[in-house]
Amino acid sequence: MTFTAINPATEAVLGEYPTHDAAHIETALATAHEAFLAWKRTPFAERSQLMNRVAELLESEIPVAGALMTSEMGKTFSAAKGEASKCALTMRYYAERAEGMLATEIVKTHGSKSGIRYEPLGPLLAIMPWNFPLWQIVRVAVPNIMAGNPIVLKHSSSVPGCAEYVEGLFTRAGFPQGLFTNLFVESSRIEPVIADPRIAAVTVTGSETAGRSVAALAGKHLKKCVLELGGSDPFIVAKSADLDHTVPLAVTARLQNNGQACICAKRFIVVRDVADEFIERFSAAMAAAPIGDPMDPSTVLGPLANEAQFKTLSAQVSESIAQGAVATTGGAPLDGPGYFFPATVLVDVPETAPAGNEELFGPVAVVHVVDDLDEAIRYANDTPWGLSGSVWATDPEEIEQVIAGLDVGIVFANAIVASMPELPFGGVKASGYGRELGVAGVREFTNVKSFFIA
């Protein structure tokens, strides 16, 4: 079998990558284990020097990395270059700070000395999706490599060039062989890798279905795992919201990454006092978003990443409209080559419609009108997911009410939700468990070892 990269804007085949056989996988796991035994004893100064070197290398190749991401999954070239820059920034952040985050903590007890050490577990299997082909890898790999854990990557089969590129970055920067290893392996062949005793733990970013499957396998083999799964994130517009500020960012919040991000705003929950004005202005702004060639600097919205995603979203929107939802703009896929779906706003969506109870992974916004902020919070929480959410208000009390009230892992106020190296990232409920990034993320796959000296 081969992994085939297809340009979603043109449907042209970019390349084919043969999957790795059992012998290759065995060599990869053995090399990762040997690398761990040496790397966990490597001083932080040496780890930091190598991580800064890979950041410098990526910074010198941002247009190359950006063009690769755009060609394989369709994000705009501007967004792709921004993603590459963010990856390099994160590398430098942990190169500078990981040692302090993982320093031994002294805890006062009745003994002469007591405390907590944070020690690496071993090679991690990282199962990653296509929507942020570099960032998803980097936000897992960088903190964990700095913590002492090698990474074995199983990336999405639709972005094989990106997987190969990241492995090449670490190799060219001088990291020891086995610290970062890419495996071209089908999902159906992943259980033996999880079961292998040389794999210490598993992290997966993907669908709820994928998360449940991986978590079951990890549990079967007593491996810790972190799950970063789907979301149907609320974008709550309060009575005090400044719509001049809110509406343009509402468009960006929904259309970023062509609408294909777990932390994209998907449900726009608007208090009735400002609902009519918000819907009118939001619909007009969404309709004005230029759609087309993702390499064109003027393009805001590129294609969906693959044919399966395109067909799924088209069917969800079509069925929702058939059940009574109203599209104030968009609502149907574009004709011609490429997987293009226009920016769409749906109102009056029945709860039984796909847009009323499923995650829409594409540039489709669902607007719900509520009477007050209490109802907005109740509605936002009435979902299986709990990844992130945002509140748009000028009243500090309204902001605090939503931050305290949302059942999610991340809340932003008057800003688009984003992952960043400083803050833990992850959700609750069906959005998964465990954390990436921040102090919590860099310690997630460590042995929290207590010690006591009498």
N, C-alpha and C positions, 0 to 999 in steps of 0.2 A: 504494500500500500504506500501511497505517497500523500503528503500534504500539499495542497494546491493553493497558491496565492492568486486571488482574482481581484483586479481593480474594480471596485464597486461603482465608479463613475462611468466606466466604459465597458465593463464585463469582459475585459481582455485578461487572458491568463498571463500572470507575471513570472511564474516559476513553479517548479515542482520539487519537493524535498522528500527523499525516501525516508521511511520510518526506520528507527533503529531496531536491530535484532536483539535477541536475548544475550548474545555474547557482548555486544556493545553496552547494554544496560549493566551487565555484571561488572565490566571494567569501570564504568562510570561510578557505580556505587562503591566499589573497592577503592577507587582513587579518592572519592569524597571522604571516605572514612579515614584513609591515611592522611589526607590533608587536615582533617579535624584534629588528629592526634598531635600534629605539629603546630597548627594554627592556634589552638587554645593556650599554648605556652608562648606565643609570639607577643612581644611587648606592644602596648597600645601605640607607642610612638611609631613603630613600624607599620602597624595596621593603618594609622592615620596618614602616613606618608603615601602609602599605596592608594588609599581612598581619594586623597587629594589629586593624585596622579590620574586616576580614572575620570575624575571630575574635569580636570584640565583637558583631557583627551576628548571628552564629550563636548565641552564648550567649543573646541576647535572644529567640531563637525556638526554643529546644530542644524545647518541647512540640509546636510546629508541625512541625518537622522529624521528630520522633519519630513523630507520628501519620501522617505521609506514608509513612515507611518501613514502619510496621506495616500500613497499608492496602494497600501495593503488594506486599509479600513475606512478611508474616505473622509477623515476629519480635515478641516481646512488647514492649509499650509501654515497659516498664522498660528492656529491653535497647536499644531504639531510642534512648531519651533518653540512655542511657549512651554509645552510639555517637556521637551528636551532640556530647556533652561531650568525648569523646576527640578528635574532629576539631578542636574549638576549641583544646584544649590543645596539639595538635600544631602548629597554626598559630602559636601563641604561641612554642612551643619553637624553631621554625626562624626565626621573625622575630628572635629574640634571638641565635641561635647560628650561623646559616648563614654569615654573613660570616667568622667565625673558621674554620669548617670548610673554606672555599674560599680562605683566605688564601694568598698566594704563599709557597712554602717555599724557604728558602735552603739550598743543598747545597754543601758545601765541596769544591772541586776545585782544580786548579792555576791556574785562571783568576782574574781579579779579582772576578768575581761569577757565580754559577751558581745555578740553582734550577728550580722547577716551578711553573707557573701552571695554574689550573683554569678553563677558559673554556667558556661554554655552546655547545652544538651547534646549536640551532635548535628549531623547533616539533616537539613529540613527539606521536605518535598513541598514545593510551591506550585500549586495548580492555578494558573492565571488566565483571565479572559482577554478578549480582543479589543475592548473599547478604549483602554489607555495602554497601548502595547509596550511602552517603556516605563511609564510611571507606576503601573501596577507591580511590575517586577522590582523597581528600585525601592519603593516604599516598604517592601518586604525584605529584599536582599540586603540593603545597605545597613539598617540597624542590626540585623542578625549577623551579618559578616563581622561588623565591628564588635558584636558581643561574643564572637568566637564560633558561630555556627555556619558551616558551608551550606550552599544552596544548590539543590537539584531542581531544575525548572521543567515543568510540563506546561508549555504555553498552549494557547488556542491554536488549532490547526489552520486557522485562516490568516494568521500573521507569522508564518515561519521565518520570514526574513528578519523580522524584528527580534525574534528569539535568538537567532544566529548572531545578529549584530550585537546584542547585549553581552552574550558570551565572549564575543571577540573583543569588546571593550575591556573586560576584566583581564583577559589574556594579554592583550597588547599593553595594558598598564603595568604588567609584571606580577599580578597575583599568582600565587602558587597554583599549580595544576590541581583541579578538584575543588577549589574554593567556590567556583561558580560553574555549573555544568548544565547544558541544555540537552534535554532528551526529546526526540521526536518519537512519541509513543501515543497510541490511541487510548481513549478513555477506557475501552474494554480490556486493556492490558495493564491497567494501573494498580490493581489489587496486589499483585506480587511485589510491586515496588513499595507500597505502603506496608506490606507485611514484613519486608526485609528488615532484620534486626539492626542493620546499619543506618536505617532511616529512623531518626529519633522522634520526629513529630511532623505534622502536616498542616499547611495553611492553604485555604482555598478562597478565591474570590470568584463568584459566579452566581448561577441561579439557585433558587431554593431547592430545586430537585437535585442539582449537583451537590449542594451542601449536605443534604440529608444522606445521600449515597456515600460521600467521602467520610462524613462523621460516623456513619455506621461501620465502615471499614476500619477507621482509626480506632473506634471503640472496641471492635472485635480483637484488635491487636494491641490494645492498651497503649495507644499513642495519643498524646495530647494534640488537639487541633484548634485552629482559629478559623472561624467562618465569617466572611464578609459577603453577605448575600444581597438580595434585591431590596427595593424600597419603593414606596409610593409617597414621596415626601410632600408634606403640606407646606404651602406658601401662604401664610395667614396675613391678610390685609386688614388691619384694625381701623377703627373709626378715626384715629388721629394720624393715619398714614399720610405722608407727603407724596402725593401721586406723581408729581414731577420727578421725584427721585425713584419712586417705586416701579412705575410702568416700564421704563427702559431696562431696568435690571430684572424685571419679571420676564421680559423677552430673552435676555441673556441666560437667566436661570433655567429656562425651558429649552433653549436651542443650543446651549453649550454642548460641544462634542456631538453635534447633530441630534441632540435629544437623547443620546445613548449613554447615560451615566446613572449609576445607582443613586447618586446624590442630586440629580437634576430635580428641580421642583416639578411636580406632576399634578398635584391637586391644589388649585388656587381657591382658597377658602376666604371669602370676602364678606365683611360685615355689611349689612343691607344699606346703611347710611351712605356708603361710597360705592356700592356695587354697580349701579348703572354707569357711572362715569368711568369706573375701572374697566368694565367689560368693553365699553365703546373704545376707549383709548388703547387698551391692550390688544384688542382684535385688529385695530388699524395698524398698530406697530408690528404685530406678528405678520400681517399681510404684506407689509413693506420690506420684510427681510429678504434680501437677494438670495436666490437659490441657484446653484449651478456648479461649475468646475471648481473643485476644492483648492486647486492651485492658483486660482484667480484671486488677487488681493481684495477685490470688492465682494467676494462671496461670503455670506454669513452662514448659510446652510448648505452643506454638501449632501452626498447620498447616504443612505443607510449602509451598514457595513457589509451585508451579504443578502443573498436572495431569500433565505429563510426568514431573516428578520423583516425584510420588506413585505413578504407575503403575510406574515403574522400580524404586523401592524395594520396593513390594508384591510385584513379580515376583521380585526377588532373594531376599527373605525366604521367600516361598512355595516357591521351588525349593530353597533351602538346607534347609528343613525336610523337604521331600520326599526329599532325599538323606541324611537322617539327623541333621541338626542338631536340638538340643532347645532350645525357648524356655522359659526359666525364668520369664519374664513377657512379656506382649505377644505379638507374633508375627503379627498380622493388622490390616489397616486398620479404622478405625471406620466404622460406617454413618452415613448422613446427609450433609448438605451440608458442603462444605469438605474440604480435603485433609489430614485428620487421621490420623496414624499414631502409635500409643502408644509410650512408652518400652519398648524390647525388649532382652532379654539372650539371646544364643545361646551355647550350650556344645556341646561334642562336634561341632564343625563339620568336615566332611570338607574336605580341601584342594581337591578338585575342585568343591565347591559355590561358588556366587557369593559367599557370605559368607566363603569361604576364600581367594579370590584376586581379588576386585574391591573397589573403593572403595564403601562404603555411605554415601551422602550423605543422611543422615537419622538419627533417634534410635535407632539399633540398635547395640548393643555386642556384640562377639565376644570371648569369654573363652577364652584358651588357657592350659593348665597345663603348666609345664616343671619339670625337676628342680632346676635351679640357675641362678644368674645368668649363667654362661657360656652356657648354652643359651638363656636369655632374649635375650641380645644377638644370638646367631646367628640365632634365629628372627625377631627384630625386623629384622635386616638382610636377611633372605631375602625381598625384595620389590623390585619395580621402582622404588618411590618412596623418597624420602629428604628429606622436608620438615622435620619436627620430631619430637620425642619427649620423654617425661618419665620420670623415675625417682622412686620413692617409697620412701624408706629413711631410717633414722636413723643408720646406720653411714657415716661419711665415706668409708671405703674403697670401699663398695658404690656410693656416689654417683659417686666419681671413676672407677670402673671403667666405669660406664655412659656417663658423659659422654665418656670417651675412646673407648669402643667403638662407639657408634652412628654409622652412616653417614648423617648428616642435617645440615641446615644450622643447626638450633636445638635445644638441649637445655635443659630446665628440670628442677630438682630440687625436689620437694615443693611444686610450684606448677603451676597450669594454664598451658600454653603460650599466650603472647599476643604480638602484635606491639606494639611500643612505639617511640616516636620516638628513643630513645637507642641502640637496638641494630639492627644490620643484620638484614634479614629476607629469607629466600630459601632454596632447597633445592638438592639435588644429584640425580643420576640422573634419572629421569623426572619428578621434581618441578620441574625447570626449572633455570635458571641466571641469574646476575646477582643484584644485591641492591637492595632498597629500604630506605629509612630509615637512620639513623645516618650516620656520616661516609662509609662506603662507598656508601650509597644516594645521598647528595646529590652525590657525585662521579661516579656511574655514567654519567650522560649529559653528561660534560664532556670537552673536549679537554685531555688531560693533556700540557701543552706544556712541554717542557724548554727551558732557555735557558742560554747560556754566553757570558760576556764575557771576552775575553782580557786 
